[in-house]
Amino acid sequence: MTLSTLSTFTAIRTFTNKPSYFCIDDKSIPAHQLAASVLDFSHSRQVNKDKLLRGTGIFSQDLISDKKLSSQQLLKLLNNAQDLTPGNDSAFLLGNRLFPSNYGAISNALMHSRNLSDMLNVLAVLRSQICPFFSANAYTTAHRHYLLITDTVGCKNQLQFLCELYFSALVSATKLIFGQRIPFQFDFPFARPKYIQEYEVHLGHRLNFSQPMLSISFDKKCLSTPNQHSSENLKWHAIKQAKHLPMPKQGFLEAVRRHLTAQHNMGLQHIADLFDMSPATFKRKLKQHGVSFQQLQDELGKQQALFLLQIQQLSNEQSANLMHFNDISNFRRSVKRWTGLTPSQLRLTFKN
Amino acid sequence: MNISLLAKHQKLFSIACASLTLSITLGIGLGNAKPLADISWLDIIGEGSIALLSLLWIFFILVSRPPGKVTSALIIGLSCILFTANLDLVDEFIYYQEAVSWLSMIESIPAGLGMLIMSYALYQWHQEQLILNKQLQKRESNFRQHQQVDFITTLYDAEYMRNQIDTELQNKAQPDFSVVMLDINNFDLFNRRFGHELGDNLLREISDLILMNLRATDLACRYAGDRFILLFPDTDLEVAQKIASQIKRAIANIAFKPELSADPVYHQLTFAVESAKFGDVTENILQRVSRRLELFKQGQTS
């Protein structure tokens, strides 16, 4: 058990040369995808197009061209759409329209996957093309499969809107592909919203709010849910096509997190070197994405501690060991600082 | 702001403009300018704001109401008031010539006339409102809050229903109402097949049908997505179940035709009913009914 846990944590690619990634202001996302869907949807809700595009630097002719947009532009557009569209359901309705929509090859690849497990694997490879704002790390316990979700380029103010958007896209896409509703459970870091009915109708009833981490989980058995339209040939052909598209696989924060997880206690100087930047530039870059180096380290510590203590139910010694702490009391103090709870309290909060 | 109604009021628009221009030209044409020292700025602010606000009211009535008797009376009345207010404003800047001193004597007559016409219009408006309330009866209980109206179906939204259930719970020591939640089967497939615009149309038609099958005291709201929620005051589970079944049957029989095609699509509903219990809170009732609906829906697919 200990060994397998260790391997889930270190089973992350280590990079030898400068990692490739996209920053919040890199123009790498095709305009005819999410942006076009947002415009169509807002149009159906009678939102003024000029107001919708205000401040985004996007022009309506961009949407029918091969132009690329940055995450920042898309976030601004989503923000405008949220403000201007009546009702609380715009993110959910947009999510329902996201797949298969304009995603071409990647939608085809997902559409022809063998089963849910295979679909998630395809998604892990091509994710940045269809969902550039979130990345997922998969963990498995005896009975459940967990996807811990983190942001790839920072989206602090719009986390909730993006969750509503991409999670309802996941629910409606899996329903389309597998012909049934997968019993996903969603854990959100934000408080229970007033318009809970939208969550219930679009995401189902397995919802927890004010949780320490953003995650999706489901019964391990569901991984083998078969797809009636599965086809290995069509899937691989589509994956090959999708890989031709010049979109980096990961966002800047995602790349930084990978390095920090792969190698413990990495200093600022060291990681800045890896990214070919001076520490000052690296810090500025992090700030542009809405976090500090310390915050990132704390967040990763919190994630690992929660996973080891709460989900895996490991002892203090085992967890401290896996997280490279030499001293148990030091470990206890850090856990308390990250999560607000002591390790023993965390073990008690486990829910099935 | 939606000003599309303005185009339908050409006559009323000219009346308001005529009142504006006539009063100003009359005043200026028949008088001599006052020396600057004689002008009382305080009076100008007071009378100017009356003129300006009556113009604003005219504008809002024109953009809010469809043409009709009540609208015409409101605009004519306000135009008379505007006429007097303008004359008042203009004579702060000028002295009338001797020959037309009668003008300042009669200048308040249009305002009085306007007030009379407005009073008549308001009474008519009251009558009209009673009729409209009757039309809206099944859409709203005894409370109006336009911010909570759903954009697609123009029913009230879930928040409004929560408030109404709260009121029901507060008003009676022993709650005796029932709640029905209903959901269109395979609505997402319909959306994928025919597009979201037709999906929205379907929601509109279904909400109309639901309203048709309700009694005068019942209330229908849109919950979320393709889910509706109904409130039956003073109704037990059995009766609520009966009405819900009638709605289900009515909708199953409607041949919804997507756009120009003659091939109809039929729709089935799933519904769940719950009655309020002693000591209930709104959130619990909603939880129970939506859980039950979820169970029924799962039962269908497996």
Interface residues (C-beta under 8 A of the other chain):
Chain A: S44 R45 P86 G87 D89 F92 L93 N96 R97 S172 K175 L176 Q180 R181 K194 Y195 Q197 E198 E200 V201 H202 G204 H205
Chain B: D150 F151 D157 A158 E159 D188 N191 R192 H196 E197 D200 Y223 A224 G225 D226 R227 L286 S290 R291 E294 T301
